[in-house]
Amino acid sequence: MFFDEAVIQVRSGDGGDGIVHFHREKFVPRGGPDGGDGGRGGNVVLVATRHLNTLYAFNRTRKFTAENGKPGGRNNRTGASAPDLRIEVPLGTLVKDSQTGEIIADLVEHGQEAVVAKGGRGGRGSQHFATSTNQAPRMAEKGAPGMARELKLELRLIADVGIVGVPNAGKSTMLSVISNAKPKIAPYPFTTLEPNLGVVVVGDRDIVFADIPGLIEGAHMGVGLGHAFLRHVQRTRLLVHLLNGEAENPLADFNQINAELALFDPELGQKPQIVALNKLDLPEAQAHWEQVERELTKRGYRVMAISAATQHNIRELVNRVAAELAELPEPTRTFDQLPTYTLESDERMAFAITRGDGGEYIVRGEAIERAAAMTYWEFDESVARFQRILETLGITKALEKAGVQVGDTVFIGDYELEWGD
């Protein structure tokens, strides 16, 4: 079975904790702080490879977690950083955030990588908090938590030519004739339920053809698994539009398929096409040929009459495809850029305050929740530093404005705190 969609959960590693430690050495009674930093948590990295063809592997394994960084050591030793977790995906994989639909990466070249979850940084050890007025700080940072996210993977075949048409137009037969592909072939509609690839050698060039399952009216809205099929046409450079010669009205089928392509993606409607009326060995196709050729030539299309079953004009069609591709510009790969944050637009510093059912205050925000997770609550100096962060972000004033009183309970992330002076 052809797996071209998958939803996976990834989590990068937590940063290692920085430690509180003071130098101990004979004849050095007052050694300074030498607590080392924690190591970085492992990233989760997707790697495109030509050795995979489907997303089947993610049908069995859906959760991926990178290792955590190691804690710091005494004598200013930094903890070891965790190795990245590398996950291989087939070429043509589009990576989206399943919650927002944001495109994270488009992996189309062998070896191309995308960091989809960045590991947490290591916490700073006590050596970093020494000042002229506080030369023995009992303070350090825990490692930053890793990033957890759910990803949607969509495989979009990378082919030079897409063969499109209504069900039973003969697309699979044509692919089996021009290449060594072995698609399922039968004299009834919807024989092909998944895309098939075939490689055709023309001169010194390999041309990849994709046989796209038959499209029906409403395909752009997902009717008949239309979405699952249409996205595989998006990367192709040229379309071979195969008409069913024994259909009642091949021209109506031609208009319908082009409408579905344009409704799904306007760029698909603009792709160059070579139109071929198939099944010329049948009398019905021979009767349609004159009208089809006349009408489509008027519209500017290159039209051919072929028979995939008898291989009539098949070599001519392949040669025309090769000549057309040679005239088209080479595809340019553009990749979506991740957003660049500035001080004015960085939403990570934003926060929200709500009230719980028991009257407790609940503070939510990426920056403050991360700061809470990195705080050593057992050290008074670390708690005082966290209070300064509350004031810097404006949370202290916001809570006071919301009516917080001494003794009230305040939740920040997973931590339950008691408000004090």
QUICORSUL-V259284 format. One record per helix or strand of 2 or more residues. SS is the DSSP state (H for helix, E for strand). FROM is the first residue (numbers start at 1). TO is the last residue. Records with the same first field share a line. If there is no record, write none. Layout:
SS: FROM-TO ; FROM-TO
//
This chain:
E: 5-11 ; 44-49 ; 63-65 ; 85-90 ; 93-97 ; 103-107 ; 113-117 ; 148-155 ; 161-164 ; 196-202 ; 205-211 ; 238-244 ; 273-278 ; 302-305 ; 352-355 ; 361-364 ; 409-412 ; 415-418
H: 57-60 ; 126-129 ; 171-178 ; 219-221 ; 223-233 ; 250-264 ; 266-269 ; 283-298 ; 314-327 ; 347-349 ; 366-373 ; 380-392 ; 395-402
//
